[in-house]
Amino acid sequence: MPALNPAFSDIVELLVAVPEGDEAAVAAVRAREGLLTKPAGSLGRLEELVENLARWQYRSSPRLDNPMVTIFAGNHGVTDQGVSPYPREVTAQMVANFTNGGAAISQICALHEINLRVFELALELPTGDITQEAALDDQMCAATIAYGMEAVAGKPDLIGLGEMGIGNTTIAAAIYAALYGGTGADWVGRGTGVDDAGLARKADAVDRALALHKDELTHPLAILARVGGREIAAMLGALIAARHQKAPVVVDGFVATAAAAIAHAVNPAAIDHCIFAHVSAESGHAQVLEHLGKRPLLDLGMRLGEGSGAAMGMVMIKTALHVHNNMSTFADASVTDRTH
């Protein structure tokens, strides 16, 4: 079994030595919840969302002063295998659309006052075609993870993870197959709308990649380098940095969850600060969430990517916090509390 490249040593250490969260802050939130004009627990997961903010922000009075969706964009050599109906040029075109305000994610963030930041990851240099070679060498993969860590250095207090990259549902499927077993057909979906022939090409590309790299898929970070992509590596870096910077994370759909799956495979506790915004219509996503032991917040039949599901999850979190902070207590409203 090949040893893990030392380039990944610091990353593994950050994933293993994760802060545990602030249970005293959670207790303070629960104490306030108990005073609000509603039956105990009656807001269900909305109450859990506020507790999650408190735990990972380390604040007994959590805040959302700087929520931010991050979109990491990368290109993939595997598109040469006909796995997408769109050419690679669309990645850069969509990045421009994000920044010009024309995309769904742009509109969701604008309406709900969520900051949107877009990071281009060497779009002119696609990763290696995973059916022919490694996507990234270990040093480049580690450097891209580090870049993702730096990308969230602006002190956001809630981070949404999103991505853009033609071909990246094939890449995510390859990661899942390498982590959890099965064939390409078990994990690929229609992505941006491939027909049956395109779906078969996706499954075949995953199978060939797994066969080519089988002797080197010995560690989650090696899997990321061999069959992953820059945007998934950068999202992993953002997820790691967020934990250490006391910022909860909201994960988007099928592709963004691949970054969390890598982290979880190194240390299951490394994704405790993550909320999984929704279950994607992309086949396989529900399976991944089951492997991770995570229950999605929403089920809207979405498969857009681009952080759109994460943003909708953040809207729910903003709503939950607003209710928590602004509801009257029984005493404030002169409402009789339940008898004891």
N, C-alpha and C positions, 0 to 999 in steps of 0.2 A: 504494500500500500504506500503510495507516494506521500511524503511528509508535506504538511501544509507550508506554503511559501512564507518565509519570515515577513514578507511585505504585509501580511494580514495580521501579524501578532497584536498590534495595538488595537485593531478593530475587534478582534476576538475578546481582548481584555475589556474593552468598553461595553461589549454585549454581555459579558459575564458579570462584571462589577457594576450592576445597575442600582441606582437609588431605589429604595423600597416604597416611597410615598409617605404621606403625612396623615396618619390615622387620627391624630388629634384634630386636624382640620375637618376631616370627615365627621367626627363626633360633633363638632360645633355646627356644621350644616344640618345634621340630623336633629340637633336640639332646636334649631330655628324651625325646621320643618314641622316639628311636633307642636309648635305654637300657632301655625297658620290655620286659617279658616277653611279647613277641609278635613275629612277623615284621614287618619294615618295611612300613608302609603297609597292614597287614592290617585295620585298623579303618576304612579308606576315608574316607567323608565325615565320620565322627565326628572324625577327626583334622583334617580341613579346618575343621570348626566351631570347634575350639579355636584353630587358627591365626587364624581370622577374629576371634575375641574378642581375641587378643593384638594383632593388627594395629590394630584400631580402638579398643581401650581403651588402647593404648600401654603395655601391661604385659607383661613377659616371663613373669610369673605371673598370668594373667588371673583375675578373680574375678567371682562373681555374688552380690553382697551385696544388691542392690536391683533385681532384674528387675521390669519393670512392663509390663503391657498397658494401653494407652490406647484407650478407645472414644470416638469423636467422633460425636455424634448431630445430624442435621439433617433438616429437612423440605423437600419439593420441590413447587413449583407444578405440575409436569408430571403429578402424580397426578390432576389434573382431567381428563386425557385417558384415564382408565381403564386405566392401565398396570400397576396392581397390584390384586389381589383384596382388599387390606387398606386401611382408611382411614388417613389421616395420624395420627390419634389414637394408633395403635398404637406409633408411635415413642416418645412420652412414656411410654406404659404399659410398654414394654420397658425403657426407662431405669430405671424404678422396679424392675422385675424384676431387672435387673443389680445394683442397689445393695442389694436385699433378699436376694440370694443365690439367686434362683430360676432363673437362666438357665444354660445349658450352660457359658458362659464363666466364670460365677461359680464353678461347681463345679470346673472344671479348674484355675482359679487357686488356689482354696482347697486342693485336694488337693496341689498341687505348690509351694505357698508362693511364688506369684507375685502381686505387688501388682496390683490392678485399680483403675483410675481412669476415671471416666466424665465426659465433658464435654458439656453440653447447649449447643447453638448456636442460640439464638433459635428454639426449636421453635414458638413462637406466631406466627412470621413466616416462612412458607415462602418459598423462593427464587421468583423469577419463573418462570412457565411458559415453558420454553425454546421451545415452539412459537409463542409469542406475543411474547416479549420476552427480554432477557438475564436469565440466572439471577441475576447480581450485577453491580453497577457496579464499576468497577475499584478504587475506593477501598475499598469494602467487602470485595472479594476480597483485596486486599493486607492489610487489617486482620485478616481472618480467618486468613490465613497467619501473620501476626505473633502472633495469639492461640495458634495451634498451637505456635509456637516457645516461648512462655512456659509452655505447659501441661506441658512436660517439663523444667522448671527444677529439679526436686527431686533432681537428681543420680542418676537411674537409670543402671545400668551395662549394661542391655540393655533395649531398648524394642520392644514389640510394637504394631503399628498395626492397629486395628480400627475398625469403624464401625457405625452403625445409622441407617437412614433409609428409610422406605417410599418406593419409587419410584427408589431410587438405582442399581439395576442398569440402568435406562434411561439415567440420567445418565452412568454409566460407559461404556455402549455408545456414547453420543454423543461422548464424549471420544475413545474409540478410533477411531471412524469419522473424526473430524476430524483426528486425528494420523496415521492410517495409511491412510485411504481406505476405499472400500467403502460399502455402503448399510446402513441400519438392520438389514435382515434378516441381514447378514453378522455382526453383533455382538450382537444381543439374544438372551437366553435366557429361560428360564421363571421365573427369579428366585424369588419366594416361592410360585410354583405357578400361574402364569396358564395358562388353557386356550388353545386354538389362536386363538380370537378375540382374547384378551388379548395373545398374542404378536404378532399382526398389528398391534394398536394400538400396541404398543411400537415395532415397526419403523417404522410410519408416523410416530410422534411424533419419532423420531430423524431421519428423512428430512426432515420439515418443519422441524425445528430447524436442520439443516445448510443447507437452502435459505434460510431466513430470515437466518441469520448469516454466510453464505458469504463476504461481503466483509470480514468482521472476524476470521476465524479465521486470522490471519496470524502468530501467535506462540503458543507453548504456554500462556503465562499469559493471553493473550487468550482462548484456547479455554476455559481453566478458568473465566474470568469469564462468558463467554457461555453455555456449556452445562454448566457444572459444578455444584458444590454446596458448601455450607459445610463439611461433614465432609471432603470431599476436599481443600479448601483448607487446613483445619486439619491434616490428616495430612501434607500437603506441608510445612507449617511445622515439624511435629514431626520429620520426616525430615531437614530442613535443620539444625535445631538440634542434633539428635543427632550429626550428622557433626562439628559444631564443638565439641560438648561431650564428644567421645570416647566415644560410646555406639553400639555396633552396633545395627542395626534388623532386626526380623523382620516381614516384610510378610504380611498375611493374604491374602485371595482376590481375586476379580474386581474388587470396588469399591476396596479398599485399594490394589491394584496401579495403579489409575488415578492416584493421587498420585505413585507412583514413575515412571509413564510420562511425566507432565508434567516431572518433574525430569530424567529421562533425555533428553527432547527438547530441553531447554535445554543440558544437558551430560551426555553419557553417563557420565562419571566420577563424577557426583554421586550415583549409587546403588551405588558399589562397596562401601559398608559395609552393604549390605542383603542379607539372606538371604530368599529367597522360600519361605515355609513349605510351601506345598502348591499343587498344581494343582486348581483348583475344578472341580466337576462342571458349573458354569455354562459354557455354550458360549461360546467366544471367549477364555477365560482362557489356554488353552494357546497360542493364536495370539499373545497379548500377550507372554507369557513368551519366545516365540521372537523377537519383535521386540526385546525387551530383551536377548537373549542370555543368559538366566538359566535355570538348571535347578532345578526345585522340589525341596524336600527330601523331601516326602511326596506320596503320591497316595492319598487315603482316600475319594474320592468325595464330599467335603464341599461344601456350598454354603450353609452357615448364615450366614457372615459373623460379625459381632460379635467379631472377634478370635479366634474359636475355633481356627482353623487356625494362627494365629500363636502362640497359647499352646501348641499341641501341638508346634510347631517349637521353642519355647523349652524344652519338656520334653526334647526330644532334645539341645539344646545343654547344658542342665544335666547331663544324663547323660554327655555327651561330656567335659565338664570334670571331673566327679567321677571318671570312669575315668582321665583323664589325671593328675589330682592324686594318686590313691590306689593305682594299680597299683604293684606292686613292680618295681624294676629287676632285671636279671639278677643284679647283685651282691647286692642285698638278699635275693633269694630263693634264692641259691646255685644258680642255673640256668645251665648252660653256654651262653654266647652262640654264635652261628653262627661257624664257622671262617672265616678270611679268606684 
